[in-house]
């Protein structure tokens, strides 16, 4: 699969179901097809049914069996297009826009976006280290008749970014010390060199013997003091909020973490020339996400 995927390459390489199926097969079994039941490598092809037959145990299966693609009624070509749109759209892509791009119903587009978004969740992510910046923000729309500081309809999101590295974002229940410091300890290495924050009192005491904590005082217009600042994580908040306002418009707190997973995956792979391929691999490995599960109260 080509690096630095672009639209012309995508349309040329994966404009048929057969080409998409062949690509998924190679991504799933880079060293050759193996039986899903016994892991045997003595495999025969049943070309008429796009299936394989294991010569060892007789089990028949396809390249899509047991994957997120197995029960889909959507053509693989549209799955590939949707995946490309989502990894290449810096501010994300709404279900309405996906609906127009793929010529599908809104329900199909919404479900498709959520299935791809769920696969973008990093399983067992490595902890950040070096110099990190931490901040929290509130995500949610305005309520008529309420001032700009009304928080009743907003969710708290906390984030950490490693300088010249990756980010971690999460919806949390509050901004108390236990919650914020728990997030930091869960997502950063014990050997982290420095943690930079604003002067929120909940961050006080996060330093230890080999990790220093410094802060900037935004209330007196102090944004940078030498190398101490939170500009990196502030930039992430700007991207998150532009995505919500410019692309998603309205999203529920229930699904907010999955949108953050998408932002996190795209940001952490922004320099990865194989981002499209790696997202397809995650889709192959992703567990099934039922529509009823997404829409349940």
C-alpha positions as CSV (number, residue, x, y, z in Angstrom):
1,X,0.0,0.0,0.0
2,X,1.4,3.3,-1.1
3,X,2.8,5.8,1.4
4,X,1.6,9.4,1.4
5,X,-1.9,8.4,0.1
6,X,-3.7,11.1,-1.8
7,X,-7.1,11.1,-3.6
8,X,-5.8,10.3,-7.1
9,X,-3.8,7.4,-5.8
10,X,-6.8,6.2,-3.7
11,X,-9.1,6.3,-6.7
12,X,-6.7,4.6,-8.9
13,X,-5.7,1.8,-6.5
14,X,-9.0,1.1,-4.8
15,X,-11.8,1.8,-7.2
16,X,-13.2,-1.8,-7.2
17,X,-14.4,-4.2,-4.5
18,X,-11.8,-6.7,-5.6
19,X,-8.9,-4.3,-5.1
20,X,-10.2,-3.3,-1.7
21,X,-10.6,-6.9,-0.6
22,X,-7.1,-7.8,-1.8
23,X,-5.7,-4.8,0.1
24,X,-7.5,-5.9,3.3
25,X,-6.2,-9.5,2.9
26,X,-2.6,-8.3,2.6
27,X,-3.0,-6.0,5.6
28,X,-4.5,-8.8,7.7
29,X,-2.0,-11.5,6.7
30,X,1.2,-9.8,5.5
31,X,3.0,-13.1,5.8
32,X,0.4,-15.2,4.0
33,X,-3.2,-16.2,4.8
34,X,-3.7,-18.4,7.9
35,X,-6.7,-20.3,9.1
36,X,-8.8,-18.4,11.5
37,X,-9.6,-21.6,13.5
38,X,-6.3,-23.6,13.6
39,X,-3.8,-21.0,12.3
40,X,-2.7,-23.4,9.7
41,X,-1.0,-22.0,6.6
42,X,-2.1,-24.7,4.1
43,X,-4.8,-22.7,2.4
44,X,-6.8,-23.2,-0.8
45,X,-8.7,-20.4,-2.5
46,X,-12.4,-20.6,-3.5
47,X,-12.4,-17.9,-6.1
48,X,-16.1,-18.0,-6.9
49,X,-17.1,-17.2,-3.3
50,X,-14.1,-15.0,-2.3
51,X,-13.3,-17.5,0.4
52,X,-10.5,-19.7,1.7
53,X,-10.5,-23.3,2.6
54,X,-8.1,-24.6,5.3
55,X,-6.5,-27.9,4.1
56,X,-5.7,-28.8,7.7
57,X,-9.1,-28.5,9.5
58,X,-11.5,-27.8,6.6
59,X,-12.7,-24.4,7.9
60,X,-13.9,-22.0,5.3
61,X,-13.6,-18.2,5.8
62,X,-13.1,-15.0,4.0
63,X,-10.7,-12.0,4.3
64,X,-13.5,-10.1,6.0
65,X,-14.6,-12.8,8.4
66,X,-14.5,-11.6,12.0
67,X,-13.8,-8.0,11.1
68,X,-15.8,-4.8,11.2
69,X,-16.4,-5.2,7.4
70,X,-18.0,-8.7,7.7
71,X,-21.6,-7.6,8.2
72,X,-21.5,-4.4,6.3
73,X,-23.9,-3.7,3.4
74,X,-21.8,-0.7,2.3
75,X,-19.3,-1.2,-0.5
76,X,-15.7,-1.5,0.5
77,X,-14.8,1.3,-1.9
78,X,-17.0,3.6,0.3
79,X,-15.3,2.4,3.5
80,X,-11.9,3.2,2.0
81,X,-13.1,6.7,0.9
82,X,-14.7,7.4,4.3
83,X,-11.5,6.3,6.1
84,X,-9.4,8.5,3.8
85,X,-11.7,11.5,4.4
86,X,-11.5,11.1,8.2
87,X,-7.7,10.8,8.4
88,X,-7.1,13.6,6.0
89,X,-9.6,16.1,7.4
90,X,-7.7,18.1,10.0
91,X,-10.8,19.4,11.7
92,X,-12.8,16.2,11.2
93,X,-15.7,15.5,8.9
94,X,-19.4,15.6,10.0
95,X,-21.9,12.8,9.2
96,X,-23.8,15.3,7.0
97,X,-20.7,16.0,4.9
98,X,-19.9,12.3,4.7
99,X,-23.4,11.7,3.6
100,X,-22.9,14.1,0.7
101,X,-19.5,12.8,-0.2
102,X,-20.5,9.2,-0.3
103,X,-24.1,9.6,-1.5
104,X,-25.5,7.6,1.4
105,X,-28.2,8.2,4.0
106,X,-27.5,10.3,7.0
107,X,-28.0,7.2,9.3
108,X,-25.5,5.2,7.3
109,X,-22.9,8.1,7.3
110,X,-23.3,8.7,11.0
111,X,-22.9,5.0,11.9
112,X,-20.0,4.7,9.5
113,X,-18.2,7.7,11.0
114,X,-18.7,6.3,14.5
115,X,-17.3,2.8,13.6
116,X,-14.2,4.3,12.1
117,X,-13.9,6.7,15.0
118,X,-14.1,3.8,17.5
119,X,-11.3,2.0,15.7
120,X,-9.1,5.1,16.1
121,X,-8.9,4.5,19.9
122,X,-5.4,3.6,20.9
123,X,-5.3,0.4,22.9
124,X,-2.8,0.5,25.7
125,X,-1.1,3.8,24.7
126,X,2.4,4.4,25.9
127,X,2.9,7.1,28.5
128,X,4.2,10.5,27.6
129,X,7.5,11.7,28.9
130,X,10.1,14.5,28.6
131,X,8.5,17.9,28.9
132,X,4.7,17.9,29.0
133,X,2.0,20.5,29.1
134,X,-1.3,19.9,30.9
135,X,-4.6,21.9,30.8
136,X,-8.3,21.4,31.1
137,X,-11.2,23.0,29.2
138,X,-14.9,23.0,28.9
139,X,-16.7,21.7,25.8
140,X,-20.3,22.5,25.0
141,X,-22.6,25.0,23.4
142,X,-24.2,28.2,24.7
143,X,-27.6,28.1,26.5
144,X,-30.0,30.9,25.7
145,X,-30.5,33.2,28.7
146,X,-27.3,32.0,30.4
147,X,-24.0,33.9,30.6
148,X,-20.8,32.7,28.9
149,X,-19.6,31.3,32.2
150,X,-22.5,28.9,32.6
151,X,-21.2,25.4,32.8
152,X,-24.3,23.3,33.3
153,X,-24.3,22.0,29.8
154,X,-20.6,21.6,29.4
155,X,-18.2,18.6,29.8
156,X,-14.8,18.8,31.3
157,X,-11.9,17.7,29.0
158,X,-8.3,17.4,30.3
159,X,-5.4,17.0,28.0
160,X,-1.6,16.5,28.1
161,X,0.8,17.1,25.2
162,X,4.4,16.0,25.0
163,X,6.7,18.7,23.5
164,X,7.3,17.5,19.9
165,X,5.3,14.4,20.7
166,X,1.9,12.9,21.2
167,X,-1.2,14.0,23.0
168,X,-3.8,12.4,25.3
169,X,-7.3,13.7,25.8
170,X,-10.1,12.5,28.1
171,X,-13.5,13.5,29.4
172,X,-13.4,13.7,33.2
173,X,-16.0,14.3,35.9
174,X,-14.4,17.4,37.4
175,X,-11.4,19.6,38.0
176,X,-10.5,18.6,41.5
177,X,-7.0,17.6,42.5
178,X,-7.6,13.8,42.6
179,X,-9.1,13.8,39.1
180,X,-6.6,16.0,37.3
181,X,-3.5,14.6,39.0
182,X,-4.8,11.0,38.5
183,X,-5.1,11.8,34.7
184,X,-1.5,13.1,34.7
185,X,-0.1,10.1,36.5
186,X,-2.0,7.7,34.3
187,X,-0.8,9.3,31.0
188,X,2.8,10.4,31.8
189,X,5.9,8.4,32.8
190,X,7.1,8.6,36.4
191,X,10.4,9.8,34.9
192,X,8.8,12.8,33.1
193,X,11.2,15.7,33.2
194,X,8.8,18.6,33.7
195,X,5.1,19.3,33.8
196,X,3.9,22.8,32.8
197,X,0.4,24.0,33.7
198,X,-1.5,27.1,34.5
199,X,-2.1,28.1,38.1
200,X,-5.1,25.9,38.7
201,X,-4.7,24.9,42.4
202,X,-5.5,21.2,41.6
203,X,-2.1,20.9,39.9
204,X,-0.2,21.9,43.1
205,X,1.8,18.9,44.4
206,X,2.2,17.0,41.1
207,X,6.0,17.3,41.2
208,X,8.2,14.6,42.7
209,X,11.9,13.9,43.1
210,X,12.6,13.6,39.4
211,X,9.8,15.7,37.9
212,X,9.5,19.4,38.3
213,X,6.3,21.4,38.1
214,X,6.1,25.0,36.8
215,X,3.2,27.1,35.9
216,X,2.3,30.4,34.1
217,X,-0.2,32.8,35.6
218,X,-2.8,33.6,32.9
219,X,-4.7,35.9,35.3
220,X,-1.9,38.5,35.1
221,X,-1.4,38.0,31.3
222,X,1.7,35.8,31.8
223,X,1.6,33.4,28.9
224,X,5.3,32.5,28.5
225,X,8.2,32.5,30.9
226,X,11.3,31.2,29.2
227,X,10.4,27.6,28.1
228,X,7.5,27.4,30.5
229,X,4.1,27.8,28.7
230,X,1.0,25.8,27.8
231,X,0.8,27.0,24.1
232,X,1.0,23.4,22.8
233,X,-2.1,22.1,24.7
234,X,-3.9,25.5,24.0
235,X,-3.4,24.8,20.3
236,X,-5.0,21.4,20.7
237,X,-8.0,23.0,22.4
238,X,-8.3,25.4,19.5
239,X,-8.3,22.5,17.1
240,X,-10.9,20.5,19.1
241,X,-13.2,23.5,19.4
242,X,-12.8,24.4,15.7
243,X,-13.7,20.8,14.9
244,X,-16.9,21.0,17.0
245,X,-18.0,24.4,15.7
246,X,-16.8,24.0,12.1
247,X,-17.4,20.4,11.4
248,X,-19.5,18.5,14.0
249,X,-21.6,21.5,15.1
250,X,-23.6,19.4,17.7
251,X,-22.4,16.3,19.6
252,X,-23.5,14.7,22.8
253,X,-21.4,14.2,25.9
254,X,-22.0,10.5,25.5
255,X,-19.9,10.4,22.3
256,X,-17.4,13.2,23.1
257,X,-14.7,10.8,24.1
258,X,-14.9,9.0,20.7
259,X,-14.5,12.4,19.0
260,X,-11.5,13.1,21.1
261,X,-10.1,9.7,20.2
262,X,-10.4,10.8,16.5
263,X,-8.6,14.1,17.2
264,X,-5.9,12.3,19.2
265,X,-5.3,9.6,16.5
266,X,-5.1,12.2,13.7
267,X,-2.8,14.5,15.7
268,X,-0.5,11.7,16.9
269,X,-0.2,10.4,13.3
270,X,0.1,13.7,11.6
271,X,3.7,12.9,10.5
272,X,3.0,9.3,9.8
273,X,3.2,8.6,6.0
274,X,1.2,5.4,6.5
275,X,-1.7,6.9,8.5
276,X,-4.3,5.7,6.0
277,X,-2.9,2.1,6.0
278,X,-2.5,2.0,9.8
279,X,-6.1,3.2,10.2
280,X,-7.3,0.4,7.9
281,X,-5.3,-2.1,10.0
282,X,-7.1,-0.8,13.2
283,X,-10.4,-1.3,11.4
284,X,-9.5,-4.9,10.6
285,X,-8.7,-5.5,14.3
286,X,-11.6,-3.4,15.7
287,X,-14.4,-5.1,17.6
288,X,-18.0,-4.8,16.3
289,X,-19.9,-1.7,17.3
290,X,-23.6,-2.2,17.1
291,X,-25.9,0.7,16.1
292,X,-28.1,0.0,19.1
293,X,-25.1,0.4,21.4
294,X,-24.4,3.9,19.9
295,X,-28.0,5.1,20.2
296,X,-28.9,3.6,23.6
297,X,-29.7,6.2,26.2
